[in-house]
């Protein structure tokens, strides 16, 4: 079971990659999914989810499409929501 992130642990995003990672983490936790469970639902390996959430590499369009689908979102809404998290 995924553990909620406390208010003091929310990550600040400096760029779109970090914002997407933060958003995916929050969405996954709201669903009560672990990283392995999200990976299974997407057909990806667990390291892909870790990389996505930690923003160590930029996600591919294929990855973003799959993530948006998993959370019943349009890819544009996913990106728009992530952009709102970027610290200005």
C-alpha positions, 0 to 999 in steps of 0.5 A: 500500500502506498504511503501518503506524503506529508504536507512537509514532504511535498516536492517543489518542481523547478521544471516540467520533468520534476513537476510530472514526477511529483504529479504522478507520485501524488496521483498514484498515492491517491489511488492507493497504488504502489510503484510496482502496482503502477508499473504492472498496470502500465506494462513497464518495469518498476525502475521506469516508474522510479525514474519518472517520479524522481525525474532523473530522465525525461519521460517519453511521449509513450510513457506520458500517454500510458500514465495519463490513461492509467489515471483516466486523464487526457495527456494534455491535462496531465501536462497542464496540471504538472505545469501548475506545480513549477515554482516560478 
